[in-house]
Structure formats: C-alpha cells, structure tokens
Amino acid sequence: MDKRIIRKIKRYAIICATAVVLISSAFAIGTFYPNHWVVKKVSAKVENGMIKQWKSYGLFAPSIEYSNDVEFILAVGKCIGYHNLMLSHEQRVHRDIIVAMAVLETGYGESRFAKEGNNLFGIRTWDENVPQLKPRDLPKAKFGVKKYKTKCDSVLDMIEIINRHHAYEGFRIVRAEQLESGIIDLDKQIDELHKWSTNPDYTKLVKSKAKDVEEILLEHYGNGK
C-alpha cells in the first residue's frame, strides 16, 4: 500500500482516538448537570475534521456494476457508503431508503434511464443546457430525465435534492428529530418522501422494498447506514 495512504490512515486513527477523548471530556464537564449541547458541539467538530481528512485522501466513488438484482443492491450500497464518508450524520439519507428507491425507479438498474443516462431515481431537469434524455412517449416534453457521468453521481444528486428542496422539508425535520432522540423510524421518514412520485402508493412501495433491501444489506455489510 502507498506509504502516503498508510500515513493518512494512521492520522485518521489518531483523530478517532481524539474524538473518544474529547467526547468523554464533554461528558465529564457536565458530571452533575450534563450539557448535551457541549457534547453535540464537540461531536460535530470532530466529525467535520474526519470528513476533511477523508476528502484529502483523493478517493474515488465506486462504480455501480451489476449483473443481477442482488449485485445491484450491493453496488448501490457501496456507493452510498462512499458518499456517507463525506457527509455529516445530519445530511445522510438512510442507505435502505436510497437503495429501495433506486430499485423501484429502475427495476434493479434495468430501465432505459439507468442504462443510457446513469439516472437511478428518475430525476428530471427543465434546463435545456443540462444533458438529458426525453421520455420516448413524450419526445417534445419541456423536461428531460437528467444524464449523469456515473450512476454513483446520481445517488449524490438524489441526496442533495432531499437535503435542499422545499418539498422535502418535512423529511429533514423528521430526520433531525429522530437523530436527536436516537430513535430511528424509517417508515416515518419515508412518509415524508411522498412528493418524489405521483404514484399515491409510492411510500408504501418504498417501505416494503426497504425491508427486503435491509435483509440483503445486513447480511453483507452489517448495520450500516
């Protein structure tokens, strides 16, 4: 392994050890009156430092390659794992939700938009300057389905849309409340993604598929997010 990478990994290990010490110190400060704000602030500072460190490694997003349904799920899961290294917990969308949506939108990566446009979520654009594919039944539509350089790029764009678009403010509120309480309920998070599709049963389908996806991902990766 490249010596520079080894040095960086050792530096990362030191950062992790420092994180433990800092967080423990934060708890110690509030022995009699625990100050959760202090703990949260210290944790966020450490996490931001770790994200900067990961970005400095010059790593590349994994390519989403597959030849069957399970391989598609695992490949998208690896892509999400990569992006999560670069995102704070407050910005992450749960892995099971993302994979479930990709499965439903593309039929396990077999749709035309997935194959020709690397778009795993049916993300649209109304900007004619953005590379895009027109629906075959609507060749003159004002919108198009965005084309991406890689499928993993479409995963990042999906996460960014959910993190910034006003339509998903409810999702962001529920996610923040659950992170604060430490009780994660994916079904409630998924309920707030109903505007992603015009299908009235969309969130029910995502919930069902997320449970199927969870079993496969847990078998291979453990309890990651």
trRosetta pair geometry for C-beta under 8 A, 3 or more apart (Angstrom, degrees):
i j d omega theta_ij theta_ji phi_ij phi_ji
1 5 5.7 -101 164 76 102 123
1 6 5.6 118 105 -58 115 98
2 5 4.4 83 73 5 97 107
2 6 7.0 -166 94 -10 50 84
3 6 5.4 -52 -149 35 38 115
3 7 6.3 40 153 -21 68 101
4 7 5.7 -51 -151 34 33 111
4 8 6.5 31 151 -18 64 106
5 8 5.6 -56 -150 37 33 111
5 9 6.3 35 152 -21 67 104
5 57 6.9 65 -125 -149 82 100
6 9 5.7 -54 -149 35 31 111
6 10 6.5 32 152 -19 64 103
7 10 5.7 -54 -152 35 32 112
7 11 6.4 35 149 -22 65 104
8 11 5.4 -50 -149 34 35 115
8 12 6.4 40 149 -23 65 101
8 53 7.2 158 -173 -179 94 93
8 56 7.0 -160 -138 100 130 105
8 57 5.7 146 140 -98 155 90
9 12 5.4 -48 -150 31 35 115
9 13 6.6 40 149 -22 64 100
10 13 5.6 -49 -153 30 35 114
10 14 6.7 38 147 -20 64 101
11 14 5.6 -52 -155 32 35 114
11 15 6.6 40 146 -23 65 102
11 53 6.7 -159 112 -146 109 127
12 15 5.4 -49 -152 31 36 115
12 16 6.6 39 149 -21 66 101
12 50 7.1 79 -146 -139 87 83
12 53 5.5 151 -96 142 87 141
12 54 7.6 73 -111 -70 129 69
13 16 5.7 -50 -152 33 34 113
13 17 6.5 34 150 -18 65 104
14 17 5.7 -54 -150 37 33 111
14 18 6.2 36 150 -21 66 106
15 18 5.5 -55 -150 36 31 114
15 19 6.4 41 148 -29 64 101
15 46 7.3 148 172 -165 90 87
15 49 6.1 -160 -151 120 126 114
15 50 5.6 155 135 -90 138 81
15 53 6.1 -126 -22 -31 165 163
16 19 5.4 -47 -153 25 33 117
16 20 7.0 35 150 -19 62 98
16 50 7.5 70 -73 -104 70 125
17 20 5.8 -49 -158 29 36 112
17 21 6.7 33 148 -15 65 105
18 21 5.6 -57 -152 38 36 111
18 22 6.1 34 154 -19 70 108
18 46 7.1 -174 104 -127 92 113
19 22 5.9 -57 -145 38 28 109
19 23 6.2 22 160 -14 65 110
19 43 7.7 66 -163 -126 100 58
19 46 4.2 114 -114 -177 95 147
19 50 7.4 3 -64 -51 138 125
20 23 6.2 -60 -145 40 25 105
20 24 6.2 25 157 -18 63 111
21 24 5.8 -59 -148 38 27 111
21 25 6.2 29 153 -22 64 107
22 25 5.6 -54 -149 34 30 113
22 26 6.5 35 151 -24 64 102
22 42 5.0 -167 148 178 109 123
22 45 8.0 -104 153 77 155 113
22 46 6.0 172 65 -65 144 129
23 26 5.4 -47 -151 28 35 116
23 27 6.8 35 151 -16 63 100
23 39 6.3 59 -149 -148 78 85
23 42 5.9 170 -89 109 58 125
23 43 6.0 54 -98 -79 110 85
23 46 7.4 -64 -47 1 97 156
24 27 5.8 -54 -156 35 35 110
24 28 6.4 37 147 -23 66 106
25 28 5.4 -54 -149 34 35 115
25 29 6.5 44 152 -28 66 97
25 42 7.8 -170 71 -142 95 164
26 29 5.8 -44 -154 23 32 114
26 30 7.2 2 156 7 60 104
26 35 7.3 -110 177 76 84 96
26 38 4.8 -179 -157 125 102 101
26 39 4.4 141 130 -92 136 63
26 42 4.7 -143 -64 18 141 152
26 43 7.9 -88 24 -35 165 80
27 30 6.3 -76 -157 52 34 91
27 31 7.6 74 146 -78 64 58
27 34 6.9 -12 -144 -131 67 97
27 39 6.4 48 -65 -90 70 119
28 31 5.9 1 -165 -57 43 98
29 35 6.4 -44 102 31 106 122
29 38 6.1 -82 76 126 137 164
30 33 5.6 -88 -157 91 84 53
30 34 4.0 96 131 -131 125 33
30 35 3.9 -163 -77 6 135 76
30 36 7.9 -106 80 -38 175 43
30 38 6.5 167 -34 42 122 133
30 39 7.7 -76 20 -37 136 102
31 34 7.6 50 -96 -75 4 67
34 39 7.9 -5 178 -21 92 129
35 38 4.0 49 110 7 116 114
35 39 6.9 155 98 -13 67 83
36 39 5.5 -52 -150 38 41 113
36 40 6.1 42 153 -21 70 106
37 40 5.8 -56 -147 37 29 111
37 41 6.2 29 155 -20 64 108
38 41 5.8 -57 -147 37 29 110
38 42 6.3 25 157 -16 65 108
39 42 6.0 -59 -148 38 28 108
39 43 6.1 28 156 -20 65 110
40 43 5.7 -56 -146 37 28 112
40 44 6.3 29 156 -20 64 107
41 44 5.9 -54 -147 35 29 110
41 45 6.5 30 154 -20 63 106
42 45 5.7 -55 -151 34 32 112
42 46 6.4 29 154 -16 66 106
43 46 5.9 -58 -150 38 30 109
43 47 6.2 30 154 -20 66 109
44 47 5.7 -55 -145 38 30 112
44 48 6.3 33 156 -21 65 105
44 88 7.2 23 -141 -145 81 134
45 48 5.9 -54 -150 34 28 111
45 49 6.6 29 151 -18 61 105
46 49 5.7 -56 -155 35 33 113
46 50 6.4 32 150 -20 66 105
47 50 5.6 -54 -149 35 34 112
47 51 6.4 36 152 -21 66 103
47 88 5.7 89 131 -126 132 87
47 89 7.0 -72 -148 -7 160 93
48 51 5.6 -50 -148 33 33 113
48 52 6.6 36 152 -19 63 103
48 88 7.0 -11 -77 -85 71 114
49 52 5.7 -52 -152 34 33 113
49 53 6.5 36 150 -22 64 105
50 53 5.4 -52 -151 33 34 115
50 54 6.5 36 152 -20 66 102
51 54 5.8 -51 -149 34 33 110
51 55 6.4 32 153 -18 65 106
51 85 7.3 149 -123 151 68 57
51 86 5.9 95 -156 -148 97 39
51 87 7.4 148 -121 -9 130 7
51 88 6.8 -58 -52 -66 148 69
52 55 5.8 -57 -150 37 31 111
52 56 6.5 34 152 -26 64 106
53 56 5.7 -55 -154 28 31 114
53 57 7.5 43 148 -33 60 94
54 57 5.9 -44 -167 8 39 116
54 59 7.1 -43 175 15 79 128
54 85 4.7 -157 -178 158 159 109
54 86 6.2 -137 100 -80 126 65
55 86 6.1 88 -75 -120 94 99
59 82 7.3 -150 125 -149 125 104
59 85 7.8 4 62 89 148 152
61 79 6.3 40 -177 -138 102 81
61 82 5.2 137 -129 123 67 153
61 83 7.3 27 -117 -60 111 80
61 150 6.8 154 91 94 126 150
61 152 4.2 172 150 124 130 149
61 153 7.4 143 74 -59 163 62
61 156 7.8 -85 -103 -37 152 126
62 75 7.4 -148 122 -161 118 72
62 78 4.7 -41 64 129 157 117
62 79 5.7 -126 62 -81 95 64
62 82 5.7 -177 2 -37 91 143
62 152 6.4 144 69 -79 57 149
63 75 7.9 -42 113 -162 51 115
63 150 6.7 -106 -120 -152 69 125
63 151 7.8 82 -166 39 55 101
63 152 7.1 -110 -113 -17 28 123
64 72 7.7 46 177 -144 103 61
64 75 4.3 112 -147 145 68 118
64 76 6.0 40 -128 -75 126 58
64 78 7.8 171 -97 62 70 102
64 79 5.7 -21 -69 -45 105 135
64 109 7.5 -160 143 -112 118 139
64 120 7.9 -29 110 -64 171 138
64 150 7.3 132 16 168 94 93
64 151 4.0 -77 44 78 134 133
64 152 5.7 163 -25 -51 104 81
65 71 7.5 -52 112 159 60 118
65 75 6.0 -168 49 -119 42 146
66 71 3.7 157 -139 112 86 103
66 72 4.1 99 176 -72 172 62
66 74 7.8 145 -101 54 110 85
66 75 5.0 -121 -56 0 105 143
66 108 7.7 -123 124 165 147 89
66 109 5.8 102 61 53 133 161
67 71 5.7 32 36 48 60 157
68 71 5.1 91 54 13 71 106
68 72 7.2 -128 100 -10 36 90
68 108 7.8 -31 160 160 38 139
69 72 5.7 -56 -155 30 31 114
69 73 6.7 29 153 -17 65 104
69 103 7.9 54 -157 -132 93 110
69 108 4.4 -63 -116 -132 74 153
70 73 5.7 -53 -153 35 35 111
70 74 6.3 30 153 -15 68 108
70 216 6.1 -154 -134 -151 86 137
71 74 5.7 -56 -143 41 33 109
71 75 6.0 34 158 -22 67 109
72 75 5.9 -57 -144 36 27 109
72 76 6.4 22 160 -14 64 106
72 102 7.8 -161 158 124 105 116
72 103 7.3 121 116 -98 125 81
72 108 4.6 142 47 -170 163 80
72 109 4.5 -155 -127 -1 129 126
73 76 6.2 -59 -149 38 26 105
73 77 6.2 30 152 -23 62 110
73 99 5.7 64 -145 -173 75 129
73 103 6.9 11 -87 -75 88 119
73 108 7.7 -45 -42 -129 79 92
73 213 5.8 -166 -143 -135 124 87
73 216 5.3 36 117 105 152 146
73 217 6.8 -120 155 -61 110 87
74 77 5.4 -55 -149 35 31 118
74 78 6.6 35 153 -22 65 100
74 216 7.3 -107 -60 147 81 112
74 217 7.6 168 -98 -100 59 68
74 220 5.9 -33 -114 96 109 172
75 78 5.8 -48 -152 29 33 111
75 79 6.8 35 149 -18 62 103
76 79 5.5 -52 -154 34 37 115
76 80 6.5 38 150 -20 67 103
76 98 7.0 -164 157 122 114 99
76 99 5.0 140 102 -112 128 85
76 102 5.2 -180 -130 72 158 163
76 120 7.1 146 -112 -160 123 162
76 151 7.8 -85 -97 139 81 120
76 155 6.8 162 -154 -90 84 134
77 80 5.7 -54 -150 35 33 111
77 81 6.4 38 151 -23 65 103
77 95 6.0 54 -132 -174 79 122
77 99 5.9 4 -68 -79 78 136
77 217 5.3 173 -109 -118 147 110
77 220 7.6 112 88 82 159 127
77 221 6.3 -149 156 -23 137 150
77 224 7.8 101 -176 82 106 129
78 81 5.5 -51 -151 32 34 116
78 82 6.6 38 151 -21 64 101
79 82 5.7 -53 -156 31 33 113
79 83 6.6 25 152 -12 66 105
79 151 7.3 -97 -85 107 162 89
79 152 4.1 -152 -138 -118 123 97
79 155 5.0 121 131 22 128 164
80 83 5.8 -57 -147 40 35 107
80 84 6.1 38 154 -25 67 107
80 95 4.8 135 121 -119 152 87
80 98 5.5 146 -96 75 134 148
80 99 7.1 -81 -21 -51 146 92
80 155 6.3 -120 -76 177 70 140
81 84 5.7 -54 -146 33 29 114
81 85 7.2 40 152 -28 59 95
81 95 7.5 25 -60 -104 69 131
81 221 7.5 -143 -73 -144 136 146
81 224 6.4 -6 -100 163 104 148
82 85 6.0 -49 -167 17 34 113
82 86 7.6 11 148 -2 61 105
82 152 7.1 2 63 -162 137 134
83 86 5.9 -69 -162 43 43 104
83 87 6.1 23 149 -11 77 118
83 152 7.6 -178 -46 -179 110 96
83 155 6.4 -149 -23 116 150 112
83 156 5.4 -171 -115 -91 135 87
83 159 6.5 162 150 2 147 160
84 87 5.6 -67 -134 46 38 103
84 92 5.5 43 -123 -116 94 123
84 95 7.6 -42 -48 -68 141 100
84 225 7.1 146 -130 97 155 69
87 91 4.3 -123 -173 87 108 116
87 92 5.2 137 109 -71 127 77
87 159 7.3 -86 -82 157 160 146
88 91 5.0 85 56 9 76 103
88 92 7.4 -132 96 -23 40 88
89 92 5.7 -48 -148 14 37 117
89 179 6.3 141 136 -140 114 136
90 175 7.7 119 -156 125 53 113
90 176 6.7 31 -141 -102 93 85
90 179 6.7 -160 -97 78 65 174
91 159 7.3 68 156 164 88 112
91 163 5.6 19 -149 -115 82 142
92 159 7.6 -37 -139 -149 38 126
92 225 6.5 80 142 127 142 105
93 97 5.8 -100 161 77 95 125
93 98 5.5 109 106 -57 112 105
93 158 7.6 -91 44 121 157 94
93 159 5.2 -151 9 -120 118 84
93 162 5.6 60 -77 77 136 154
93 163 7.8 -118 -45 -51 102 91
93 175 8.0 -73 -108 -105 58 149
94 97 4.6 85 72 4 92 107
94 98 7.2 -171 91 -8 48 86
94 184 7.5 126 -87 -174 136 130
94 186 5.9 -101 72 -112 165 106
94 189 6.7 99 7 94 125 161
94 225 5.5 -64 -134 -160 70 94
95 98 5.9 -61 -150 36 31 108
95 99 6.2 22 160 -13 69 110
95 217 6.6 163 125 -171 126 162
95 224 6.2 39 -5 112 159 88
95 225 5.3 -169 -3 -168 102 33
96 99 6.1 -57 -143 41 29 107
96 100 6.0 31 158 -22 64 111
96 186 6.3 -21 78 -133 126 156
96 210 4.5 80 149 -162 104 93
96 213 5.3 149 -148 94 77 116
96 214 4.9 8 -117 -75 135 86
96 217 6.7 -142 -88 34 82 150
97 100 5.9 -59 -147 37 26 111
97 101 6.4 23 157 -17 63 108
97 186 6.4 -162 -61 -158 102 109
97 189 6.6 -80 -78 111 149 122
97 190 6.2 -162 -120 -85 110 90
97 193 7.4 145 -171 -20 124 160
97 206 6.8 31 -145 173 72 118
97 210 5.9 -1 -87 -108 47 129
98 101 6.0 -60 -152 37 28 109
98 102 6.4 27 153 -19 64 108
98 155 6.5 62 -180 -150 131 97
98 158 6.7 126 -135 105 98 137
98 159 7.3 -13 -100 -71 131 91
99 102 5.6 -55 -148 36 33 112
99 103 6.3 37 153 -22 66 104
99 210 7.7 119 71 -117 87 64
99 213 4.7 155 102 -163 121 147
99 217 7.0 163 21 -57 167 135
100 103 5.7 -53 -150 33 30 113
100 104 6.5 24 155 -14 64 108
100 206 5.1 104 126 -159 125 68
100 207 8.0 88 169 -51 160 10
100 209 4.0 135 -151 104 97 104
100 210 4.0 -51 -54 -72 154 68
100 212 7.8 120 -109 53 97 88
100 213 5.1 -127 -69 -2 81 145
101 104 5.9 -57 -146 40 31 107
101 105 5.9 25 159 -17 68 113
101 121 6.1 21 137 -117 113 97
101 158 7.5 162 100 -171 140 147
101 193 7.8 -86 -86 153 132 151
101 196 7.1 -48 -138 144 129 160
101 206 6.0 8 -76 -122 75 112
102 105 6.0 -58 -138 41 26 107
102 106 6.0 -17 175 18 63 116
102 109 7.5 14 157 -64 102 77
102 120 4.2 -7 -134 164 99 119
102 121 6.5 -57 -94 -70 65 77
102 155 7.5 -16 -77 -96 134 92
103 106 7.0 -87 -141 53 15 82
103 107 7.5 41 179 -118 53 10
103 108 5.6 14 -138 -75 77 61
103 209 5.5 -170 78 -178 131 136
103 213 6.8 -155 -14 -75 146 121
104 202 7.9 122 146 -151 154 78
104 205 5.7 105 -119 134 142 120
104 206 6.5 -79 -10 -86 154 68
104 209 5.8 -144 -53 -10 104 169
105 111 7.2 -80 135 1 64 154
105 114 8.0 131 112 -60 91 110
105 120 6.2 101 81 158 126 53
105 121 5.1 100 51 -127 178 34
105 122 4.9 -136 -157 -13 118 102
106 109 5.0 35 127 -82 133 25
106 110 6.4 137 153 37 82 49
106 111 4.2 -119 -145 11 64 113
106 113 7.0 -120 -107 72 92 92
106 114 4.1 67 -142 -49 131 139
106 120 5.5 -60 -29 -144 139 62
107 110 4.5 -63 98 52 105 103
107 111 5.5 123 28 -49 100 85
109 114 4.9 -165 -153 156 52 151
109 115 7.6 102 164 -62 72 75
109 120 7.1 -28 -98 -116 74 98
109 151 7.7 4 -126 -132 110 152
110 114 6.8 46 39 59 14 136
110 115 7.2 9 -162 -43 30 114
111 114 4.6 96 58 5 83 102
111 115 6.9 -165 89 -2 43 89
112 115 6.0 -65 -143 45 29 103
112 116 5.5 -7 174 12 71 117
112 117 7.8 49 131 5 66 99
112 133 7.3 -163 130 153 103 155
112 136 7.7 48 62 -29 172 115
113 116 6.7 -60 -117 54 21 87
113 117 4.8 -37 -163 44 60 122
113 119 4.5 -56 159 67 102 109
113 122 6.4 81 94 -96 165 58
113 133 6.1 -166 -111 62 77 141
113 145 4.9 -61 -125 135 127 151
114 117 7.2 -28 -61 59 8 75
114 118 7.0 34 -164 -123 43 19
114 119 6.4 -108 -85 68 44 52
114 120 5.7 59 -111 -95 98 59
114 151 7.0 34 -160 -113 81 116
116 133 6.0 95 104 -88 118 149
116 147 7.6 -65 127 -114 72 107
117 131 8.0 173 -139 131 93 99
117 132 7.5 22 -129 -151 135 37
117 133 4.8 -107 -61 -10 133 127
117 145 5.9 122 86 113 172 102
117 146 6.8 136 171 106 126 42
117 147 4.0 -107 -144 -107 87 72
117 148 6.7 77 157 16 70 68
118 147 6.6 75 38 -167 89 61
118 148 4.1 -108 95 67 114 92
118 149 6.9 -65 65 80 163 20
118 150 5.7 -161 -166 168 148 14
118 151 4.5 -128 -161 -71 87 58
118 153 6.8 43 133 50 130 102
118 154 5.7 -179 134 -24 80 123
119 122 6.6 112 140 -71 115 20
119 123 5.8 -135 -156 37 114 86
119 133 7.7 -142 13 25 135 118
119 145 5.5 -171 72 159 166 103
119 146 5.6 135 -97 77 131 73
119 147 6.7 -88 -38 -103 109 33
119 148 6.0 134 -73 0 67 105
119 151 8.0 -129 -42 -122 12 67
119 154 5.1 166 -125 -118 45 147
120 151 5.7 74 -41 -163 115 95
120 154 4.9 143 18 103 86 133
120 155 6.5 9 46 -66 137 74
120 158 7.4 -64 75 -37 96 141
121 154 6.2 178 13 160 97 109
121 157 8.0 -159 41 87 132 97
121 158 4.7 118 -16 -94 164 126
121 196 7.8 -72 -178 -170 106 120
122 145 6.2 -69 -152 -129 51 117
123 145 6.9 106 73 -158 47 70
123 146 5.0 -30 98 28 98 120
123 154 6.6 -173 16 -154 130 97
123 157 6.1 6 -94 117 179 124
123 158 6.6 -132 -61 -82 129 77
123 161 7.0 -163 -124 -39 122 157
124 143 4.8 12 -178 173 123 127
124 144 6.8 151 -153 80 75 31
124 145 5.8 -55 -99 -99 64 52
124 146 6.7 162 -140 -20 12 86
125 130 4.4 -69 146 76 162 144
125 132 5.6 -132 54 -84 113 132
125 143 6.6 156 79 -158 34 80
125 144 5.8 -23 62 64 85 81
125 145 7.8 107 16 -147 79 11
125 146 4.9 87 -17 -73 115 95
126 142 6.1 15 -140 135 92 93
126 143 5.1 -49 -88 -100 72 80
127 130 4.4 74 85 -6 105 109
128 144 8.0 96 -112 0 51 126
130 144 7.5 -177 87 67 94 117
130 146 6.1 -41 145 -119 123 91
131 146 7.1 74 86 -162 69 62
131 147 4.0 -72 126 56 106 115
132 143 8.0 -129 -177 163 153 54
132 144 2.9 89 147 116 137 133
132 145 6.0 140 -163 64 87 36
132 146 5.6 -50 -103 -101 83 35
132 147 5.8 -155 -89 -8 24 90
133 144 6.0 149 61 -177 29 100
133 145 4.9 -29 62 62 90 96
133 147 6.1 104 -25 -63 89 99
134 138 6.5 -131 175 96 93 71
134 139 5.1 82 125 -137 140 45
134 140 7.6 54 -161 -35 146 17
134 141 5.8 159 -149 39 96 100
134 144 5.3 -62 -78 -116 60 93
134 145 7.7 164 -92 15 14 82
135 138 4.3 37 69 41 111 94
135 139 7.5 -116 80 -63 57 40
135 141 6.1 47 31 -2 100 146
135 145 7.1 92 -58 -18 74 112
136 139 7.0 5 -156 -64 30 86
138 141 3.8 47 142 -46 115 116
141 144 7.0 147 88 -73 105 56
146 154 7.5 157 95 -113 111 99
146 157 7.5 -107 98 134 154 165
148 151 6.9 123 84 -91 128 25
148 153 4.2 -178 -178 84 123 116
148 154 4.5 -141 -7 -55 160 88
148 157 7.1 -141 -95 -2 131 139
149 153 5.4 76 51 -9 83 158
150 153 4.7 112 59 -6 77 100
150 154 7.7 -138 100 -3 52 80
151 154 5.7 -49 -161 28 43 112
151 155 7.0 49 142 -22 66 97
152 155 5.4 -42 -156 25 44 118
152 156 6.9 44 148 -16 66 98
153 156 5.8 -53 -154 35 37 110
153 157 6.4 37 149 -19 67 105
154 157 5.5 -51 -146 37 37 113
154 158 6.3 45 152 -25 66 102
155 158 5.7 -52 -153 31 31 114
155 159 6.7 30 151 -17 63 104
156 159 5.7 -54 -152 35 35 112
156 160 6.3 32 152 -18 67 107
157 160 5.6 -55 -146 39 33 111
157 161 6.3 39 154 -25 66 102
158 161 5.8 -52 -150 30 29 112
158 162 6.7 24 155 -13 62 105
159 162 6.0 -60 -154 39 31 108
159 163 6.2 24 152 -15 66 114
160 163 5.5 -61 -144 42 32 110
160 164 6.1 -1 166 3 69 115
161 164 6.6 -79 -142 48 23 89
161 165 5.2 7 -180 -16 70 124
161 168 7.4 94 132 7 72 143
162 165 6.9 -40 -99 32 19 101
162 168 4.7 -103 -148 138 61 168
162 171 6.2 -62 -170 94 101 149
162 172 7.6 158 154 -61 77 89
162 193 7.4 -23 -119 -109 118 104
163 168 7.8 -29 -37 94 16 130
163 172 7.0 103 -133 -94 47 118
165 168 5.3 65 75 17 91 100
166 169 5.6 -10 -162 -33 50 113
167 195 4.4 -129 176 102 119 154
168 171 4.4 -29 -176 29 86 123
168 172 6.3 92 128 -23 82 92
168 192 6.7 95 -151 142 67 99
168 193 6.8 18 -119 -105 104 66
168 195 7.1 -138 -68 55 70 119
169 172 5.6 -55 -152 36 37 112
169 173 6.4 38 150 -22 68 103
170 173 5.7 -52 -148 33 33 112
170 174 6.4 29 156 -15 66 106
170 192 4.1 -154 108 -142 100 114
171 174 5.9 -59 -148 39 30 107
171 175 6.1 30 155 -20 66 109
171 189 6.1 65 -148 -163 85 71
171 192 3.7 169 -74 113 68 125
171 193 5.8 58 -84 -63 135 74
172 175 5.7 -52 -143 37 29 113
172 176 6.3 30 157 -19 64 107
173 176 5.9 -57 -150 36 28 109
173 177 6.4 26 154 -18 64 108
173 192 7.9 -169 49 -128 86 157
174 177 5.8 -56 -148 37 31 111
174 178 6.3 27 156 -17 65 108
174 188 5.6 -156 -171 135 137 103
174 189 5.6 -178 110 -97 125 60
174 191 7.9 130 -71 62 173 98
174 192 5.4 -172 14 -24 138 149
175 178 5.9 -61 -149 39 28 108
175 179 6.3 28 155 -18 65 107
175 189 5.9 66 -76 -118 81 112
176 179 5.8 -54 -145 37 30 111
176 180 6.3 32 154 -21 64 107
177 180 5.7 -56 -150 35 30 113
177 181 6.3 15 157 -8 65 110
178 181 5.9 -60 -141 45 31 102
178 182 7.9 -138 168 31 56 8
178 183 6.0 -102 -148 82 77 59
178 184 5.2 89 165 -106 125 51
178 185 6.3 -140 -113 24 133 75
178 188 7.4 155 -65 78 131 126
178 189 7.2 -61 2 -62 155 107
179 182 7.5 32 -175 -73 28 38
179 184 7.9 41 -75 -85 52 90
184 189 8.0 -13 -169 -25 79 130
185 188 4.3 47 104 12 113 113
185 189 6.9 159 94 -13 62 85
186 189 5.3 -56 -149 38 41 113
186 190 6.0 42 154 -22 73 105
186 207 7.5 147 117 -123 98 76
186 210 6.1 -158 143 143 141 152
187 190 5.7 -53 -146 36 30 112
187 191 6.6 43 151 -30 62 99
187 207 5.5 44 -116 -123 83 123
188 191 5.6 -41 -153 20 35 119
188 192 7.4 29 152 -15 59 101
189 192 6.1 -64 -167 32 37 108
189 193 7.4 30 143 -20 66 107
190 193 5.6 -59 -158 29 45 114
190 203 5.2 136 142 -156 95 92
190 206 5.0 -175 -156 102 126 123
190 207 5.3 164 92 -71 162 83
190 210 6.9 -124 -75 -16 143 152
191 194 6.6 -10 180 -37 45 106
191 203 5.6 73 -107 -169 41 153
193 196 5.0 0 168 -12 88 121
193 202 7.8 -114 111 121 87 115
193 203 6.4 142 69 -100 82 96
193 206 6.9 -33 81 52 129 174
194 197 7.7 -85 -174 51 43 73
194 202 6.3 136 -139 68 58 113
194 203 5.1 -43 -88 -40 82 122
196 202 6.6 -165 71 150 91 149
197 202 3.8 153 64 -100 127 152
198 202 7.9 111 59 -39 22 133
199 202 4.2 117 78 -58 98 91
199 205 7.3 -3 116 8 138 138
201 204 4.8 -55 -171 44 76 119
201 205 5.8 81 129 -28 89 100
202 205 5.7 -61 -153 36 31 111
202 206 6.4 29 154 -19 68 106
203 206 5.5 -50 -144 36 36 113
203 207 6.3 41 155 -22 66 103
204 207 5.8 -52 -150 34 30 113
204 208 6.5 27 154 -16 63 107
205 208 5.9 -57 -149 38 30 110
205 209 6.1 23 157 -13 66 111
206 209 5.9 -60 -142 43 28 106
206 210 5.9 36 156 -29 65 108
207 210 5.7 -52 -145 30 26 114
207 211 7.0 26 156 -20 59 101
208 211 6.1 -57 -161 28 31 109
208 212 7.0 26 147 -13 64 104
209 212 5.5 -54 -154 36 41 112
209 213 6.1 41 150 -21 71 107
210 213 5.5 -54 -144 39 32 113
210 214 6.2 44 153 -32 64 102
211 214 5.6 -44 -147 24 31 118
211 215 7.2 35 155 -21 59 97
212 215 6.3 -54 -164 26 33 110
212 216 7.2 21 148 -9 64 106
213 216 6.0 -64 -158 40 37 107
213 217 6.0 26 154 -13 74 113
214 217 5.9 -63 -141 44 28 105
214 218 5.8 28 163 -20 67 111
215 218 6.1 -55 -142 36 23 109
215 219 6.5 28 156 -24 59 108
216 219 5.8 -57 -154 31 29 114
216 220 6.7 4 158 -1 64 111
217 220 6.1 -69 -148 47 32 97
217 221 5.4 -31 178 34 74 114
217 224 7.2 -107 160 54 112 97
218 221 7.0 -73 -109 60 19 71
218 222 6.5 29 -152 -140 57 14
218 223 6.5 23 -123 -76 92 56
221 224 4.8 -55 139 12 121 126
